[in-house]
């Protein structure tokens, strides 16, 4: 569960209710809408990978030999005491070539102003880690700031943070590859509309 600064909370059930309310107002998405949204997510995932490879070429080899990866593009806004970030992404099982469309949601409290755009690329070295990410989702707690590692695994994961056994995460900000990943209060889950 994610808690807003104003005391409201957003649970998985609340997120589903909000989606159903949106559908009631705008109507359910058509097949053309779904196809267009899938293409947009695929293009954004490809752009995130290309940006990562340009910044750290060793990441290409890490992804090539990995069990899978997930690439997300995010957009966030902070106005006064509340804000949030949302994003869409694509998880790819490299062994089966299956693709799973996913969503990301982060709610932020505290004072501030600003807009940010990031790209997040997860690399899963094992199939169980990838399967767990897709099937159970992923949630970072309220204070999940992680520092990127300088090297390791033959320099393949340089610039990534080891966030769990078999899971590495790269964060690309508007200023480049981030040395500190800020993913507090962030939840990743399957997009029911696109799968």
ZIMOKA-V318218 format. One record per residue. RES is the residue in one letter. SS is DSSP state (alpha for helix, beta for strand, coil for the rest). PSI is psi in radians with two decimals (NA if undefined). BURIAL is b if it has 16 or more other ideal C-beta (glycine too) atoms within 10 Angstrom, else e. Layout:
RES:SS:PSI:BURIAL  RES:SS:PSI:BURIAL
//
This chain:
X:coil:2.44:e  X:beta:2.31:b  X:beta:2.26:e  X:coil:2.78:b  X:coil:-0.46:e  X:coil:0.04:e  X:coil:-0.05:e  X:coil:2.69:e  X:beta:2.66:e  X:beta:1.94:b  X:coil:2.97:e  X:alpha:-0.66:e  X:alpha:-0.72:e  X:alpha:-0.70:e  X:alpha:-0.71:b  X:alpha:-0.69:e  X:alpha:-0.75:e  X:alpha:-0.71:e  X:alpha:-0.75:e  X:alpha:-0.65:e  X:alpha:-0.71:e  X:alpha:-0.76:e  X:alpha:-0.64:e  X:alpha:-0.59:e  X:alpha:-0.80:e  X:alpha:-0.23:e  X:coil:2.68:e  X:coil:2.67:e  X:coil:2.51:e  X:coil:2.95:e  X:alpha:-0.63:e  X:alpha:-0.70:e  X:alpha:-0.76:e  X:alpha:-0.78:e  X:alpha:-0.74:e  X:alpha:-0.72:e  X:alpha:-0.69:b  X:alpha:-0.77:b  X:alpha:-0.68:e  X:alpha:-0.75:e  X:alpha:-0.74:b  X:alpha:-0.76:e  X:alpha:-0.74:e  X:alpha:-0.69:b  X:alpha:-0.74:b  X:alpha:-0.71:e  X:alpha:-0.69:e  X:alpha:-0.76:b  X:alpha:-0.78:b  X:alpha:-0.69:e  X:alpha:-0.73:b  X:alpha:-0.80:b  X:alpha:-0.59:e  X:alpha:-0.60:e  X:alpha:-0.64:e  X:coil:1.56:b  X:coil:-0.47:e  X:alpha:-0.36:b  X:alpha:-0.54:b  X:alpha:-0.78:e  X:alpha:-0.70:e  X:alpha:-0.75:b  X:alpha:-0.64:b  X:alpha:-0.66:e  X:alpha:-0.04:e  X:coil:2.82:b  X:coil:-0.51:b  X:beta:3.13:b  X:beta:2.90:b  X:beta:2.30:b  X:beta:2.26:b  X:beta:2.52:b  X:beta:2.31:b  X:beta:2.72:b  X:beta:2.27:e  X:beta:2.72:b  X:beta:2.43:e  X:beta:2.13:b  X:beta:1.99:e  X:beta:-2.00:e  X:beta:-0.13:e  X:beta:2.75:b  X:beta:3.10:b  X:beta:2.93:b  X:beta:2.44:b  X:beta:2.80:e  X:beta:2.93:b  X:beta:2.67:b  X:beta:3.13:b  X:beta:2.18:b  X:beta:2.29:b  X:beta:2.17:b  X:beta:1.97:b  X:coil:-0.40:b  X:coil:-0.68:e  X:coil:-0.14:e  X:coil:0.35:e  X:beta:2.58:e  X:beta:2.38:b  X:beta:2.17:b  X:beta:2.39:b  X:beta:2.89:b  X:beta:2.82:b  X:beta:2.45:b  X:beta:2.30:b  X:beta:2.32:b  X:beta:2.33:b  X:beta:2.48:b  X:beta:3.13:b  X:beta:2.89:e  X:beta:2.58:e  X:beta:2.88:e  X:beta:2.59:e  X:beta:2.92:e  X:beta:2.42:e  X:beta:2.60:e  X:beta:2.30:e  X:beta:2.84:b  X:beta:2.28:b  X:beta:2.27:b  X:beta:1.99:b  X:beta:2.45:b  X:beta:2.19:b  X:beta:2.03:b  X:coil:-0.26:b  X:coil:2.62:e  X:alpha:-0.68:b  X:alpha:-0.67:e  X:alpha:-0.74:b  X:alpha:-0.80:b  X:alpha:-0.72:e  X:alpha:-0.75:b  X:alpha:-0.77:b  X:alpha:-0.86:b  X:alpha:-0.53:e  X:alpha:-0.17:e  X:coil:-3.11:e  X:beta:2.40:b  X:beta:2.23:b  X:coil:2.39:b  X:coil:-3.03:e  X:coil:-0.42:e  X:coil:0.70:e  X:coil:1.39:e  X:beta:2.18:e  X:beta:2.42:b  X:beta:2.45:e  X:coil:2.62:b  X:coil:2.59:e  X:coil:-0.49:e  X:coil:-2.78:e  X:coil:2.76:e  X:coil:0.78:e  X:coil:0.56:e  X:coil:0.02:e  X:coil:-0.61:b  X:coil:0.38:b  X:coil:2.23:b  X:coil:-0.11:b  X:coil:2.79:b  X:beta:2.34:b  X:beta:1.87:b  X:beta:-0.20:b  X:beta:2.79:e  X:coil:2.13:e  X:coil:0.18:b  X:beta:2.18:b  X:beta:2.61:b  X:beta:2.23:b  X:beta:2.44:b  X:beta:2.13:b  X:beta:2.12:b  X:beta:-3.11:e  X:coil:-0.30:e  X:coil:0.06:e  X:beta:-2.85:e  X:beta:2.17:b  X:coil:2.37:b  X:coil:-0.36:e  X:beta:2.14:e  X:beta:2.23:b  X:beta:1.79:b  X:coil:0.48:b  X:coil:2.47:b  X:coil:0.51:b  X:beta:2.42:b  X:beta:2.37:b  X:beta:2.35:b  X:beta:2.81:b  X:beta:2.41:b  X:coil:1.89:b  X:coil:-0.39:e  X:coil:-0.50:b  X:coil:-0.15:b  X:coil:NA:e
//
